[in-house]
Amino acid sequence: MTTEEKPTELTKVISNLKEKYEKLSNSPFQNFKDYINKRRTGIGKRKEYPKTEDLISAGVYCIYENQDIIYVGSAGSSHTLRHRIGDLFVYNENSKKNKFHHTLTYKLIYDKDLKRFDNINEVREFYFEKCRFKYIKTKRDAEAHALEYLLIMLFKPPFNNETKNQNKQ
């Protein structure tokens, strides 16, 4: 592609991102209860896991508390929207490297500036009772990442700030 062709391509990219943003904005809110099941995984242990095949694609998701976006995330084609939504509920107390699979869950418990809860059960209850989400599927990982960054720049969600050493907990 020549330098002269770049502005035309940029216009197409911006138009595509705007179209995805509008589709996301107009999509209905989703409840975590509709996407996450609980099942027994051993003696007295329960595990949350995604119950729908609908989210098997790359894309972007926005988590809302009331009407406010508190977190924007993206998923790729290998670790899909289904997995990223499920990651919110994952906690492995025996892991030495990373007890949490999702940054938002970590921040709600451990971030010194953003902490709201004392344990994973309180966070899970928060997701089920106080939060909703919207998502938009994308064809490519790069498109999902570009839309994620655009939404973070536009809405400045409080939990999308930088996290220092999440893996130390």
N, C-alpha and C positions, 0 to 999 in steps of 0.2 A: 504494500500500500504506500503510495507516495504521500509526501507531506501535504500536498494540495487536497488529497482525499480524506485526510484526518478530520477536518471540521464536519464533513457529512457523516462520517462514522460516529463522531461524538454526539451529534444530534440524534442519531438512532439509539445510541446507548441511553442518553438522557430520557428520550421518549419512552423507551422500554421500562426504565426505572420508575418513571412517573406513572405509567400504566399499572405496574405491579403495586406501587404505593396506593393508588386509588382503589384497586381491587382489594387490597388488604384492609384499607380503611372502611370499605363498604361491606366487608365480610362480617358474619355474625360472631358474637362472643361464643367461645367454647368453654365448657366446664371440665375441670380435671376429672371429676367423677365419671364423666362419659368416656374418658380415654384411659383411665387407670383402674385396674382390678387389684384386689388383694387376694393372695392365695397362701396356703400353708407351704412352707419349704423345709420343714423339719419339725422337731419337737417344739411346739409352741411358737415357732418363728413364722412371721408373715412377711411376705415380700410384695412390694408394689411392682407391677409390670404393665406395660402398655397392652391394651386389649384390642386395638383396632389395626387393621391392615391399611387403613386409609392414608396414613402418614408416611408411607414408605417412598420417600423422595427427598431431594434436596429442597431447601427453602429457608424461610425466615419466620420466626415466631416472636410475638410481643406478649409479655405477661403484664396484666393489669391488676391493680388493686383499686377498687372502685372504678373511676373513669381514667385513672392515671397510669401511664406506662411506667412500670418500675424496672423492666429489664427487656432488652432486645437481644436475641440470639439467632444464630444461623446453624444450619445443618448441611452436611455434604451428602453426596450420593452414597458414600460408604457408611457414614454414621448419620442416618437419616433423621428426619423430624421425629419419627416414632421413638428412636433411641434417645434423642436429646430431651424430649418431654419426659420420658421414663427416667432419665438421669437425674432429674430434679428430686426424685424420691429415693435414690440409691445412697446408702451409707454402709460402709464396711469398717466396723470398729477395730478389726484386726489388721488393717492395712497400715504398714509403716510409711508408705509413700504418700498416698492420697485417700483419705477416708471418704471424701465426697467426690461424686462424679460430675457435679455441676457447681460452677462458681457461685451462682445465686444462693444455693443452699448453704454453701460454706460461709458466705458473707452474712447471711441471716443469723448464723450462730457465732461466728468467730471474729468478724471484722470489727476492729475497735471503734470505728466511726459509725458503722451501720448495723451493728448487732441488735436483734430484736428478741431472740429466743435463746433458751438454754439447752435445748436438745432437738434431735431430729424429729421426734414425734410432734412437738409443737410446730415445727416448720411444715410437716406434712399436713397437719390440721389447718394451718394457715392457707396452704395451697388449695385444699379441698373446700374450705369455708369462705375465704375472703378473696381469692384470686380467680381470674378467668384468663383466657388467652385467645389470640387470633393468630392465624398462620397463613402463609402464602407459599405455594409450591413454586419451584424454579426448575428450569431445565438443566442448569449447570451450577457447579459449586461457586464459580467466580461471580455469577449473577447473584447468588444468595449472599455472598460476602459483601458485594458492592451495595446491595439493598440494606443489609444490616448496618454498614457504616453510615449510609445516608440517614437511616432512621435514628441512629444514635446521635448524629450531628443535629438533626432536627428537634428531637424530643429530650435529649440529655437525661436519660433515665438514671435515677440515683444509684442503681446497682451495676451500672456499666462502667464505673470508674476502675482504675487500675488496682489490682490486688497484689500485695507483696507476699510471696512465699506461702501460698495456699497449702503446698505440700508438707509444710512443717508440722501441721496439727496432727 
